[in-house]
Amino acid sequence: MLKINNIPSDSILNYSRRMISADGFVTTSKNLFITTGVNYFYPSLFGRPDSF
């Protein structure tokens, strides 16, 4: 997947990693949260589109 609603996927991942809290410099918990919680946090970070 290259884009979601014209937002590049790498931009979504980078922005999401900055917004999700974690313990110290551990990134695995952030990556796990992104893969399991994208349906919940995507609308709050990027807005809910009228259509996909």
mmCIF entry with sequence, helices, sheets and N, C-alpha, C, O atoms, coordinates in Angstrom:
data_MODEL
# 
_entry.id   MODEL 
# 
_entity.id                         1 
_entity.type                       polymer 
_entity.pdbx_number_of_molecules   1 
# 
_entity_poly.entity_id                      1 
_entity_poly.type                           'polypeptide(L)' 
_entity_poly.nstd_linkage                   no 
_entity_poly.nstd_monomer                   no 
_entity_poly.pdbx_seq_one_letter_code       MLKINNIPSDSILNYSRRMISADGFVTTSKNLFITTGVNYFYPSLFGRPDSF 
_entity_poly.pdbx_seq_one_letter_code_can   MLKINNIPSDSILNYSRRMISADGFVTTSKNLFITTGVNYFYPSLFGRPDSF 
_entity_poly.pdbx_strand_id                 A 
# 
loop_
_entity_poly_seq.entity_id 
_entity_poly_seq.num 
_entity_poly_seq.mon_id 
_entity_poly_seq.hetero 
1 1  MET n 
1 2  LEU n 
1 3  LYS n 
1 4  ILE n 
1 5  ASN n 
1 6  ASN n 
1 7  ILE n 
1 8  PRO n 
1 9  SER n 
1 10 ASP n 
1 11 SER n 
1 12 ILE n 
1 13 LEU n 
1 14 ASN n 
1 15 TYR n 
1 16 SER n 
1 17 ARG n 
1 18 ARG n 
1 19 MET n 
1 20 ILE n 
1 21 SER n 
1 22 ALA n 
1 23 ASP n 
1 24 GLY n 
1 25 PHE n 
1 26 VAL n 
1 27 THR n 
1 28 THR n 
1 29 SER n 
1 30 LYS n 
1 31 ASN n 
1 32 LEU n 
1 33 PHE n 
1 34 ILE n 
1 35 THR n 
1 36 THR n 
1 37 GLY n 
1 38 VAL n 
1 39 ASN n 
1 40 TYR n 
1 41 PHE n 
1 42 TYR n 
1 43 PRO n 
1 44 SER n 
1 45 LEU n 
1 46 PHE n 
1 47 GLY n 
1 48 ARG n 
1 49 PRO n 
1 50 ASP n 
1 51 SER n 
1 52 PHE n 
# 
_struct_asym.id          A 
_struct_asym.entity_id   1 
# 
loop_
_struct_conf.conf_type_id 
_struct_conf.id 
_struct_conf.pdbx_PDB_helix_id 
_struct_conf.beg_label_comp_id 
_struct_conf.beg_label_asym_id 
_struct_conf.beg_label_seq_id 
_struct_conf.pdbx_beg_PDB_ins_code 
_struct_conf.end_label_comp_id 
_struct_conf.end_label_asym_id 
_struct_conf.end_label_seq_id 
_struct_conf.pdbx_end_PDB_ins_code 
_struct_conf.beg_auth_comp_id 
_struct_conf.beg_auth_asym_id 
_struct_conf.beg_auth_seq_id 
_struct_conf.end_auth_comp_id 
_struct_conf.end_auth_asym_id 
_struct_conf.end_auth_seq_id 
_struct_conf.pdbx_PDB_helix_class 
_struct_conf.details 
_struct_conf.pdbx_PDB_helix_length 
HELX_P HELX_P1 AA1 SER A 9  ? MET A 19 ? SER A 9  MET A 19 1 ? 11 
HELX_P HELX_P2 AA2 THR A 28 ? PHE A 46 ? THR A 28 PHE A 46 1 ? 19 
# 
_struct_conf_type.id          HELX_P 
_struct_conf_type.criteria    ? 
_struct_conf_type.reference   ? 
# 
_struct_sheet.id               AA1 
_struct_sheet.type             ? 
_struct_sheet.number_strands   2 
_struct_sheet.details          ? 
# 
_struct_sheet_order.sheet_id     AA1 
_struct_sheet_order.range_id_1   1 
_struct_sheet_order.range_id_2   2 
_struct_sheet_order.offset       ? 
_struct_sheet_order.sense        anti-parallel 
# 
loop_
_struct_sheet_range.sheet_id 
_struct_sheet_range.id 
_struct_sheet_range.beg_label_comp_id 
_struct_sheet_range.beg_label_asym_id 
_struct_sheet_range.beg_label_seq_id 
_struct_sheet_range.pdbx_beg_PDB_ins_code 
_struct_sheet_range.end_label_comp_id 
_struct_sheet_range.end_label_asym_id 
_struct_sheet_range.end_label_seq_id 
_struct_sheet_range.pdbx_end_PDB_ins_code 
_struct_sheet_range.beg_auth_comp_id 
_struct_sheet_range.beg_auth_asym_id 
_struct_sheet_range.beg_auth_seq_id 
_struct_sheet_range.end_auth_comp_id 
_struct_sheet_range.end_auth_asym_id 
_struct_sheet_range.end_auth_seq_id 
AA1 1 LYS A 3 ? ILE A 4 ? LYS A 3 ILE A 4 
AA1 2 ILE A 7 ? PRO A 8 ? ILE A 7 PRO A 8 
# 
loop_
_atom_site.group_PDB 
_atom_site.id 
_atom_site.type_symbol 
_atom_site.label_atom_id 
_atom_site.label_alt_id 
_atom_site.label_comp_id 
_atom_site.label_asym_id 
_atom_site.label_entity_id 
_atom_site.label_seq_id 
_atom_site.pdbx_PDB_ins_code 
_atom_site.Cartn_x 
_atom_site.Cartn_y 
_atom_site.Cartn_z 
_atom_site.occupancy 
_atom_site.B_iso_or_equiv 
_atom_site.pdbx_formal_charge 
_atom_site.auth_seq_id 
_atom_site.auth_comp_id 
_atom_site.auth_asym_id 
_atom_site.auth_atom_id 
_atom_site.pdbx_PDB_model_num 
ATOM 1   N N  . MET A 1 1  ? 0.849   -1.151 0.000  1.00 0.00 ? 1  MET A N  1 
ATOM 2   C CA . MET A 1 1  ? 0.000   0.000  0.000  1.00 0.00 ? 1  MET A CA 1 
ATOM 3   C C  . MET A 1 1  ? 0.906   1.229  0.000  1.00 0.00 ? 1  MET A C  1 
ATOM 4   O O  . MET A 1 1  ? 1.807   1.357  0.830  1.00 0.00 ? 1  MET A O  1 
ATOM 5   N N  . LEU A 1 2  ? 0.651   2.114  -0.934 1.00 0.00 ? 2  LEU A N  1 
ATOM 6   C CA . LEU A 1 2  ? 1.482   3.297  -1.056 1.00 0.00 ? 2  LEU A CA 1 
ATOM 7   C C  . LEU A 1 2  ? 0.870   4.524  -0.394 1.00 0.00 ? 2  LEU A C  1 
ATOM 8   O O  . LEU A 1 2  ? 1.583   5.351  0.175  1.00 0.00 ? 2  LEU A O  1 
ATOM 9   N N  . LYS A 1 3  ? -0.457  4.641  -0.468 1.00 0.00 ? 3  LYS A N  1 
ATOM 10  C CA . LYS A 1 3  ? -1.140  5.803  0.097  1.00 0.00 ? 3  LYS A CA 1 
ATOM 11  C C  . LYS A 1 3  ? -2.482  5.393  0.682  1.00 0.00 ? 3  LYS A C  1 
ATOM 12  O O  . LYS A 1 3  ? -3.101  4.424  0.245  1.00 0.00 ? 3  LYS A O  1 
ATOM 13  N N  . ILE A 1 4  ? -2.915  6.149  1.676  1.00 0.00 ? 4  ILE A N  1 
ATOM 14  C CA . ILE A 1 4  ? -4.268  6.052  2.195  1.00 0.00 ? 4  ILE A CA 1 
ATOM 15  C C  . ILE A 1 4  ? -4.857  7.453  2.109  1.00 0.00 ? 4  ILE A C  1 
ATOM 16  O O  . ILE A 1 4  ? -4.360  8.376  2.755  1.00 0.00 ? 4  ILE A O  1 
ATOM 17  N N  . ASN A 1 5  ? -5.900  7.617  1.325  1.00 0.00 ? 5  ASN A N  1 
ATOM 18  C CA . ASN A 1 5  ? -6.535  8.926  1.132  1.00 0.00 ? 5  ASN A CA 1 
ATOM 19  C C  . ASN A 1 5  ? -5.519  10.001 0.743  1.00 0.00 ? 5  ASN A C  1 
ATOM 20  O O  . ASN A 1 5  ? -5.528  11.110 1.277  1.00 0.00 ? 5  ASN A O  1 
ATOM 21  N N  . ASN A 1 6  ? -4.652  9.649  -0.192 1.00 0.00 ? 6  ASN A N  1 
ATOM 22  C CA . ASN A 1 6  ? -3.614  10.542 -0.724 1.00 0.00 ? 6  ASN A CA 1 
ATOM 23  C C  . ASN A 1 6  ? -2.549  10.943 0.292  1.00 0.00 ? 6  ASN A C  1 
ATOM 24  O O  . ASN A 1 6  ? -1.820  11.907 0.062  1.00 0.00 ? 6  ASN A O  1 
ATOM 25  N N  . ILE A 1 7  ? -2.445  10.236 1.393  1.00 0.00 ? 7  ILE A N  1 
ATOM 26  C CA . ILE A 1 7  ? -1.369  10.450 2.363  1.00 0.00 ? 7  ILE A CA 1 
ATOM 27  C C  . ILE A 1 7  ? -0.406  9.283  2.209  1.00 0.00 ? 7  ILE A C  1 
ATOM 28  O O  . ILE A 1 7  ? -0.812  8.133  2.381  1.00 0.00 ? 7  ILE A O  1 
ATOM 29  N N  . PRO A 1 8  ? 0.870   9.548  1.887  1.00 0.00 ? 8  PRO A N  1 
ATOM 30  C CA . PRO A 1 8  ? 1.832   8.452  1.721  1.00 0.00 ? 8  PRO A CA 1 
ATOM 31  C C  . PRO A 1 8  ? 1.943   7.616  2.994  1.00 0.00 ? 8  PRO A C  1 
ATOM 32  O O  . PRO A 1 8  ? 1.937   8.148  4.104  1.00 0.00 ? 8  PRO A O  1 
ATOM 33  N N  . SER A 1 9  ? 2.045   6.302  2.817  1.00 0.00 ? 9  SER A N  1 
ATOM 34  C CA . SER A 1 9  ? 2.080   5.399  3.967  1.00 0.00 ? 9  SER A CA 1 
ATOM 35  C C  . SER A 1 9  ? 3.269   5.662  4.881  1.00 0.00 ? 9  SER A C  1 
ATOM 36  O O  . SER A 1 9  ? 3.145   5.525  6.098  1.00 0.00 ? 9  SER A O  1 
ATOM 37  N N  . ASP A 1 10 ? 4.427   6.039  4.322  1.00 0.00 ? 10 ASP A N  1 
ATOM 38  C CA . ASP A 1 10 ? 5.567   6.326  5.189  1.00 0.00 ? 10 ASP A CA 1 
ATOM 39  C C  . ASP A 1 10 ? 5.319   7.570  6.031  1.00 0.00 ? 10 ASP A C  1 
ATOM 40  O O  . ASP A 1 10 ? 5.800   7.647  7.162  1.00 0.00 ? 10 ASP A O  1 
ATOM 41  N N  . SER A 1 11 ? 4.587   8.537  5.514  1.00 0.00 ? 11 SER A N  1 
ATOM 42  C CA . SER A 1 11 ? 4.235   9.715  6.308  1.00 0.00 ? 11 SER A CA 1 
ATOM 43  C C  . SER A 1 11 ? 3.283   9.343  7.435  1.00 0.00 ? 11 SER A C  1 
ATOM 44  O O  . SER A 1 11 ? 3.404   9.852  8.549  1.00 0.00 ? 11 SER A O  1 
ATOM 45  N N  . ILE A 1 12 ? 2.344   8.463  7.149  1.00 0.00 ? 12 ILE A N  1 
ATOM 46  C CA . ILE A 1 12 ? 1.405   8.000  8.175  1.00 0.00 ? 12 ILE A CA 1 
ATOM 47  C C  . ILE A 1 12 ? 2.163   7.286  9.290  1.00 0.00 ? 12 ILE A C  1 
ATOM 48  O O  . ILE A 1 12 ? 1.914   7.533  10.470 1.00 0.00 ? 12 ILE A O  1 
ATOM 49  N N  . LEU A 1 13 ? 3.081   6.407  8.919  1.00 0.00 ? 13 LEU A N  1 
ATOM 50  C CA . LEU A 1 13 ? 3.844   5.667  9.925  1.00 0.00 ? 13 LEU A CA 1 
ATOM 51  C C  . LEU A 1 13 ? 4.739   6.588  10.747 1.00 0.00 ? 13 LEU A C  1 
ATOM 52  O O  . LEU A 1 13 ? 4.776   6.476  11.972 1.00 0.00 ? 13 LEU A O  1 
ATOM 53  N N  . ASN A 1 14 ? 5.457   7.489  10.095 1.00 0.00 ? 14 ASN A N  1 
ATOM 54  C CA . ASN A 1 14 ? 6.353   8.393  10.822 1.00 0.00 ? 14 ASN A CA 1 
ATOM 55  C C  . ASN A 1 14 ? 5.589   9.297  11.776 1.00 0.00 ? 14 ASN A C  1 
ATOM 56  O O  . ASN A 1 14 ? 5.995   9.470  12.925 1.00 0.00 ? 14 ASN A O  1 
ATOM 57  N N  . TYR A 1 15 ? 4.496   9.868  11.316 1.00 0.00 ? 15 TYR A N  1 
ATOM 58  C CA . TYR A 1 15 ? 3.697   10.746 12.168 1.00 0.00 ? 15 TYR A CA 1 
ATOM 59  C C  . TYR A 1 15 ? 3.093   9.966  13.327 1.00 0.00 ? 15 TYR A C  1 
ATOM 60  O O  . TYR A 1 15 ? 3.078   10.443 14.462 1.00 0.00 ? 15 TYR A O  1 
ATOM 61  N N  . SER A 1 16 ? 2.599   8.777  13.044 1.00 0.00 ? 16 SER A N  1 
ATOM 62  C CA . SER A 1 16 ? 1.979   7.950  14.080 1.00 0.00 ? 16 SER A CA 1 
ATOM 63  C C  . SER A 1 16 ? 2.983   7.568  15.152 1.00 0.00 ? 16 SER A C  1 
ATOM 64  O O  . SER A 1 16 ? 2.666   7.596  16.341 1.00 0.00 ? 16 SER A O  1 
ATOM 65  N N  . ARG A 1 17 ? 4.187   7.212  14.742 1.00 0.00 ? 17 ARG A N  1 
ATOM 66  C CA . ARG A 1 17 ? 5.219   6.837  15.721 1.00 0.00 ? 17 ARG A CA 1 
ATOM 67  C C  . ARG A 1 17 ? 5.570   8.002  16.638 1.00 0.00 ? 17 ARG A C  1 
ATOM 68  O O  . ARG A 1 17 ? 5.903   7.787  17.804 1.00 0.00 ? 17 ARG A O  1 
ATOM 69  N N  . ARG A 1 18 ? 5.501   9.224  16.137 1.00 0.00 ? 18 ARG A N  1 
ATOM 70  C CA . ARG A 1 18 ? 5.792   10.392 16.984 1.00 0.00 ? 18 ARG A CA 1 
ATOM 71  C C  . ARG A 1 18 ? 4.668   10.654 17.975 1.00 0.00 ? 18 ARG A C  1 
ATOM 72  O O  . ARG A 1 18 ? 4.913   11.179 19.061 1.00 0.00 ? 18 ARG A O  1 
ATOM 73  N N  . MET A 1 19 ? 3.438   10.295 17.619 1.00 0.00 ? 19 MET A N  1 
ATOM 74  C CA . MET A 1 19 ? 2.286   10.601 18.457 1.00 0.00 ? 19 MET A CA 1 
ATOM 75  C C  . MET A 1 19 ? 1.979   9.525  19.493 1.00 0.00 ? 19 MET A C  1 
ATOM 76  O O  . MET A 1 19 ? 1.301   9.808  20.481 1.00 0.00 ? 19 MET A O  1 
ATOM 77  N N  . ILE A 1 20 ? 2.459   8.300  19.293 1.00 0.00 ? 20 ILE A N  1 
ATOM 78  C CA . ILE A 1 20 ? 2.183   7.196  20.205 1.00 0.00 ? 20 ILE A CA 1 
ATOM 79  C C  . ILE A 1 20 ? 3.257   7.169  21.287 1.00 0.00 ? 20 ILE A C  1 
ATOM 80  O O  . ILE A 1 20 ? 4.451   7.197  20.985 1.00 0.00 ? 20 ILE A O  1 
ATOM 81  N N  . SER A 1 21 ? 2.835   7.115  22.537 1.00 0.00 ? 21 SER A N  1 
ATOM 82  C CA . SER A 1 21 ? 3.795   7.074  23.630 1.00 0.00 ? 21 SER A CA 1 
ATOM 83  C C  . SER A 1 21 ? 4.314   5.651  23.819 1.00 0.00 ? 21 SER A C  1 
ATOM 84  O O  . SER A 1 21 ? 3.628   4.673  23.521 1.00 0.00 ? 21 SER A O  1 
ATOM 85  N N  . ALA A 1 22 ? 5.544   5.566  24.323 1.00 0.00 ? 22 ALA A N  1 
ATOM 86  C CA . ALA A 1 22 ? 6.163   4.269  24.588 1.00 0.00 ? 22 ALA A CA 1 
ATOM 87  C C  . ALA A 1 22 ? 7.194   4.445  25.691 1.00 0.00 ? 22 ALA A C  1 
ATOM 88  O O  . ALA A 1 22 ? 7.510   5.566  26.089 1.00 0.00 ? 22 ALA A O  1 
ATOM 89  N N  . ASP A 1 23 ? 7.705   3.344  26.170 1.00 0.00 ? 23 ASP A N  1 
ATOM 90  C CA . ASP A 1 23 ? 8.678   3.348  27.240 1.00 0.00 ? 23 ASP A CA 1 
ATOM 91  C C  . ASP A 1 23 ? 10.085  3.544  26.670 1.00 0.00 ? 23 ASP A C  1 
ATOM 92  O O  . ASP A 1 23 ? 10.612  2.663  25.991 1.00 0.00 ? 23 ASP A O  1 
ATOM 93  N N  . GLY A 1 24 ? 10.678  4.686  26.945 1.00 0.00 ? 24 GLY A N  1 
ATOM 94  C CA . GLY A 1 24 ? 12.045  4.939  26.494 1.00 0.00 ? 24 GLY A CA 1 
ATOM 95  C C  . GLY A 1 24 ? 12.166  4.955  24.981 1.00 0.00 ? 24 GLY A C  1 
ATOM 96  O O  . GLY A 1 24 ? 11.350  5.560  24.285 1.00 0.00 ? 24 GLY A O  1 
ATOM 97  N N  . PHE A 1 25 ? 13.194  4.284  24.481 1.00 0.00 ? 25 PHE A N  1 
ATOM 98  C CA . PHE A 1 25 ? 13.447  4.251  23.049 1.00 0.00 ? 25 PHE A CA 1 
ATOM 99  C C  . PHE A 1 25 ? 12.956  2.946  22.409 1.00 0.00 ? 25 PHE A C  1 
ATOM 100 O O  . PHE A 1 25 ? 13.379  2.597  21.307 1.00 0.00 ? 25 PHE A O  1 
ATOM 101 N N  . VAL A 1 26 ? 12.079  2.240  23.090 1.00 0.00 ? 26 VAL A N  1 
ATOM 102 C CA . VAL A 1 26 ? 11.539  0.984  22.581 1.00 0.00 ? 26 VAL A CA 1 
ATOM 103 C C  . VAL A 1 26 ? 10.543  1.299  21.467 1.00 0.00 ? 26 VAL A C  1 
ATOM 104 O O  . VAL A 1 26 ? 9.554   1.995  21.695 1.00 0.00 ? 26 VAL A O  1 
ATOM 105 N N  . THR A 1 27 ? 10.803  0.794  20.275 1.00 0.00 ? 27 THR A N  1 
ATOM 106 C CA . THR A 1 27 ? 9.914   1.073  19.152 1.00 0.00 ? 27 THR A CA 1 
ATOM 107 C C  . THR A 1 27 ? 8.982   -0.087 18.833 1.00 0.00 ? 27 THR A C  1 
ATOM 108 O O  . THR A 1 27 ? 8.012   0.088  18.096 1.00 0.00 ? 27 THR A O  1 
ATOM 109 N N  . THR A 1 28 ? 9.256   -1.260 19.372 1.00 0.00 ? 28 THR A N  1 
ATOM 110 C CA . THR A 1 28 ? 8.425   -2.416 19.036 1.00 0.00 ? 28 THR A CA 1 
ATOM 111 C C  . THR A 1 28 ? 6.992   -2.250 19.528 1.00 0.00 ? 28 THR A C  1 
ATOM 112 O O  . THR A 1 28 ? 6.059   -2.693 18.859 1.00 0.00 ? 28 THR A O  1 
ATOM 113 N N  . SER A 1 29 ? 6.804   -1.624 20.675 1.00 0.00 ? 29 SER A N  1 
ATOM 114 C CA . SER A 1 29 ? 5.443   -1.431 21.169 1.00 0.00 ? 29 SER A CA 1 
ATOM 115 C C  . SER A 1 29 ? 4.677   -0.451 20.284 1.00 0.00 ? 29 SER A C  1 
ATOM 116 O O  . SER A 1 29 ? 3.473   -0.607 20.081 1.00 0.00 ? 29 SER A O  1 
ATOM 117 N N  . LYS A 1 30 ? 5.368   0.556  19.759 1.00 0.00 ? 30 LYS A N  1 
ATOM 118 C CA . LYS A 1 30 ? 4.721   1.487  18.838 1.00 0.00 ? 30 LYS A CA 1 
ATOM 119 C C  . LYS A 1 30 ? 4.313   0.781  17.552 1.00 0.00 ? 30 LYS A C  1 
ATOM 120 O O  . LYS A 1 30 ? 3.209   0.987  17.048 1.00 0.00 ? 30 LYS A O  1 
ATOM 121 N N  . ASN A 1 31 ? 5.198   -0.043 17.027 1.00 0.00 ? 31 ASN A N  1 
ATOM 122 C CA . ASN A 1 31 ? 4.881   -0.769 15.797 1.00 0.00 ? 31 ASN A CA 1 
ATOM 123 C C  . ASN A 1 31 ? 3.721   -1.727 16.009 1.00 0.00 ? 31 ASN A C  1 
ATOM 124 O O  . ASN A 1 31 ? 2.863   -1.866 15.137 1.00 0.00 ? 31 ASN A O  1 
ATOM 125 N N  . LEU A 1 32 ? 3.686   -2.382 17.152 1.00 0.00 ? 32 LEU A N  1 
ATOM 126 C CA . LEU A 1 32 ? 2.577   -3.286 17.458 1.00 0.00 ? 32 LEU A CA 1 
ATOM 127 C C  . LEU A 1 32 ? 1.271   -2.511 17.555 1.00 0.00 ? 32 LEU A C  1 
ATOM 128 O O  . LEU A 1 32 ? 0.246   -2.948 17.033 1.00 0.00 ? 32 LEU A O  1 
ATOM 129 N N  . PHE A 1 33 ? 1.306   -1.379 18.212 1.00 0.00 ? 33 PHE A N  1 
ATOM 130 C CA . PHE A 1 33 ? 0.100   -0.564 18.333 1.00 0.00 ? 33 PHE A CA 1 
ATOM 131 C C  . PHE A 1 33 ? -0.389  -0.088 16.975 1.00 0.00 ? 33 PHE A C  1 
ATOM 132 O O  . PHE A 1 33 ? -1.594  -0.064 16.722 1.00 0.00 ? 33 PHE A O  1 
ATOM 133 N N  . ILE A 1 34 ? 0.529   0.290  16.103 1.00 0.00 ? 34 ILE A N  1 
ATOM 134 C CA . ILE A 1 34 ? 0.154   0.735  14.759 1.00 0.00 ? 34 ILE A CA 1 
ATOM 135 C C  . ILE A 1 34 ? -0.522  -0.395 13.998 1.00 0.00 ? 34 ILE A C  1 
ATOM 136 O O  . ILE A 1 34 ? -1.540  -0.172 13.342 1.00 0.00 ? 34 ILE A O  1 
ATOM 137 N N  . THR A 1 35 ? 0.023   -1.597 14.074 1.00 0.00 ? 35 THR A N  1 
ATOM 138 C CA . THR A 1 35 ? -0.557  -2.707 13.312 1.00 0.00 ? 35 THR A CA 1 
ATOM 139 C C  . THR A 1 35 ? -1.888  -3.179 13.890 1.00 0.00 ? 35 THR A C  1 
ATOM 140 O O  . THR A 1 35 ? -2.748  -3.653 13.147 1.00 0.00 ? 35 THR A O  1 
ATOM 141 N N  . THR A 1 36 ? -2.067  -3.058 15.189 1.00 0.00 ? 36 THR A N  1 
ATOM 142 C CA . THR A 1 36 ? -3.309  -3.549 15.791 1.00 0.00 ? 36 THR A CA 1 
ATOM 143 C C  . THR A 1 36 ? -4.339  -2.449 16.026 1.00 0.00 ? 36 THR A C  1 
ATOM 144 O O  . THR A 1 36 ? -5.532  -2.739 16.116 1.00 0.00 ? 36 THR A O  1 
ATOM 145 N N  . GLY A 1 37 ? -3.909  -1.205 16.127 1.00 0.00 ? 37 GLY A N  1 
ATOM 146 C CA . GLY A 1 37 ? -4.830  -0.137 16.487 1.00 0.00 ? 37 GLY A CA 1 
ATOM 147 C C  . GLY A 1 37 ? -5.070  0.909  15.425 1.00 0.00 ? 37 GLY A C  1 
ATOM 148 O O  . GLY A 1 37 ? -5.622  1.970  15.717 1.00 0.00 ? 37 GLY A O  1 
ATOM 149 N N  . VAL A 1 38 ? -4.667  0.634  14.200 1.00 0.00 ? 38 VAL A N  1 
ATOM 150 C CA . VAL A 1 38 ? -4.788  1.651  13.154 1.00 0.00 ? 38 VAL A CA 1 
ATOM 151 C C  . VAL A 1 38 ? -6.240  2.076  12.940 1.00 0.00 ? 38 VAL A C  1 
ATOM 152 O O  . VAL A 1 38 ? -6.496  3.242  12.640 1.00 0.00 ? 38 VAL A O  1 
ATOM 153 N N  . ASN A 1 39 ? -7.171  1.177  13.084 1.00 0.00 ? 39 ASN A N  1 
ATOM 154 C CA . ASN A 1 39 ? -8.584  1.526  12.896 1.00 0.00 ? 39 ASN A CA 1 
ATOM 155 C C  . ASN A 1 39 ? -9.066  2.522  13.931 1.00 0.00 ? 39 ASN A C  1 
ATOM 156 O O  . ASN A 1 39 ? -10.002 3.279  13.674 1.00 0.00 ? 39 ASN A O  1 
ATOM 157 N N  . TYR A 1 40 ? -8.439  2.533  15.097 1.00 0.00 ? 40 TYR A N  1 
ATOM 158 C CA . TYR A 1 40 ? -8.877  3.405  16.174 1.00 0.00 ? 40 TYR A CA 1 
ATOM 159 C C  . TYR A 1 40 ? -8.183  4.766  16.152 1.00 0.00 ? 40 TYR A C  1 
ATOM 160 O O  . TYR A 1 40 ? -8.832  5.785  16.392 1.00 0.00 ? 40 TYR A O  1 
ATOM 161 N N  . PHE A 1 41 ? -6.889  4.806  15.873 1.00 0.00 ? 41 PHE A N  1 
ATOM 162 C CA . PHE A 1 41 ? -6.188  6.083  15.971 1.00 0.00 ? 41 PHE A CA 1 
ATOM 163 C C  . PHE A 1 41 ? -6.111  6.842  14.653 1.00 0.00 ? 41 PHE A C  1 
ATOM 164 O O  . PHE A 1 41 ? -5.919  8.058  14.673 1.00 0.00 ? 41 PHE A O  1 
ATOM 165 N N  . TYR A 1 42 ? -6.251  6.186  13.521 1.00 0.00 ? 42 TYR A N  1 
ATOM 166 C CA . TYR A 1 42 ? -6.149  6.881  12.236 1.00 0.00 ? 42 TYR A CA 1 
ATOM 167 C C  . TYR A 1 42 ? -7.132  8.043  12.126 1.00 0.00 ? 42 TYR A C  1 
ATOM 168 O O  . TYR A 1 42 ? -6.717  9.143  11.761 1.00 0.00 ? 42 TYR A O  1 
ATOM 169 N N  . PRO A 1 43 ? -8.424  7.846  12.428 1.00 0.00 ? 43 PRO A N  1 
ATOM 170 C CA . PRO A 1 43 ? -9.361  8.971  12.313 1.00 0.00 ? 43 PRO A CA 1 
ATOM 171 C C  . PRO A 1 43 ? -9.026  10.146 13.233 1.00 0.00 ? 43 PRO A C  1 
ATOM 172 O O  . PRO A 1 43 ? -9.248  11.299 12.862 1.00 0.00 ? 43 PRO A O  1 
ATOM 173 N N  . SER A 1 44 ? -8.503  9.873  14.411 1.00 0.00 ? 44 SER A N  1 
ATOM 174 C CA . SER A 1 44 ? -8.187  10.975 15.320 1.00 0.00 ? 44 SER A CA 1 
ATOM 175 C C  . SER A 1 44 ? -6.948  11.744 14.886 1.00 0.00 ? 44 SER A C  1 
ATOM 176 O O  . SER A 1 44 ? -6.834  12.934 15.177 1.00 0.00 ? 44 SER A O  1 
ATOM 177 N N  . LEU A 1 45 ? -6.022  11.094 14.198 1.00 0.00 ? 45 LEU A N  1 
ATOM 178 C CA . LEU A 1 45 ? -4.821  11.784 13.732 1.00 0.00 ? 45 LEU A CA 1 
ATOM 179 C C  . LEU A 1 45 ? -4.993  12.443 12.361 1.00 0.00 ? 45 LEU A C  1 
ATOM 180 O O  . LEU A 1 45 ? -4.435  13.511 12.109 1.00 0.00 ? 45 LEU A O  1 
ATOM 181 N N  . PHE A 1 46 ? -5.752  11.816 11.493 1.00 0.00 ? 46 PHE A N  1 
ATOM 182 C CA . PHE A 1 46 ? -5.834  12.280 10.106 1.00 0.00 ? 46 PHE A CA 1 
ATOM 183 C C  . PHE A 1 46 ? -7.239  12.655 9.677  1.00 0.00 ? 46 PHE A C  1 
ATOM 184 O O  . PHE A 1 46 ? -7.433  13.072 8.535  1.00 0.00 ? 46 PHE A O  1 
ATOM 185 N N  . GLY A 1 47 ? -8.215  12.524 10.540 1.00 0.00 ? 47 GLY A N  1 
ATOM 186 C CA . GLY A 1 47 ? -9.594  12.853 10.195 1.00 0.00 ? 47 GLY A CA 1 
ATOM 187 C C  . GLY A 1 47 ? -10.315 11.694 9.564  1.00 0.00 ? 47 GLY A C  1 
ATOM 188 O O  . GLY A 1 47 ? -9.694  10.781 9.019  1.00 0.00 ? 47 GLY A O  1 
ATOM 189 N N  . ARG A 1 48 ? -11.620 11.731 9.639  1.00 0.00 ? 48 ARG A N  1 
ATOM 190 C CA . ARG A 1 48 ? -12.442 10.674 9.060  1.00 0.00 ? 48 ARG A CA 1 
ATOM 191 C C  . ARG A 1 48 ? -12.929 11.155 7.699  1.00 0.00 ? 48 ARG A C  1 
ATOM 192 O O  . ARG A 1 48 ? -13.665 12.138 7.611  1.00 0.00 ? 48 ARG A O  1 
ATOM 193 N N  . PRO A 1 49 ? -12.518 10.463 6.635  1.00 0.00 ? 49 PRO A N  1 
ATOM 194 C CA . PRO A 1 49 ? -12.936 10.894 5.293  1.00 0.00 ? 49 PRO A CA 1 
ATOM 195 C C  . PRO A 1 49 ? -14.410 10.557 5.040  1.00 0.00 ? 49 PRO A C  1 
ATOM 196 O O  . PRO A 1 49 ? -14.967 9.647  5.654  1.00 0.00 ? 49 PRO A O  1 
ATOM 197 N N  . ASP A 1 50 ? -15.020 11.300 4.134  1.00 0.00 ? 50 ASP A N  1 
ATOM 198 C CA . ASP A 1 50 ? -16.400 11.012 3.750  1.00 0.00 ? 50 ASP A CA 1 
ATOM 199 C C  . ASP A 1 50 ? -16.497 9.708  2.980  1.00 0.00 ? 50 ASP A C  1 
ATOM 200 O O  . ASP A 1 50 ? -17.500 8.999  3.063  1.00 0.00 ? 50 ASP A O  1 
ATOM 201 N N  . SER A 1 51 ? -15.442 9.395  2.226  1.00 0.00 ? 51 SER A N  1 
ATOM 202 C CA . SER A 1 51 ? -15.407 8.144  1.461  1.00 0.00 ? 51 SER A CA 1 
ATOM 203 C C  . SER A 1 51 ? -13.969 7.679  1.334  1.00 0.00 ? 51 SER A C  1 
ATOM 204 O O  . SER A 1 51 ? -13.034 8.453  1.539  1.00 0.00 ? 51 SER A O  1 
ATOM 205 N N  . PHE A 1 52 ? -13.797 6.407  0.993  1.00 0.00 ? 52 PHE A N  1 
ATOM 206 C CA . PHE A 1 52 ? -12.463 5.835  0.816  1.00 0.00 ? 52 PHE A CA 1 
ATOM 207 C C  . PHE A 1 52 ? -12.223 5.546  -0.639 1.00 0.00 ? 52 PHE A C  1 
ATOM 208 O O  . PHE A 1 52 ? -11.154 5.058  -1.004 1.00 0.00 ? 52 PHE A O  1 
# 
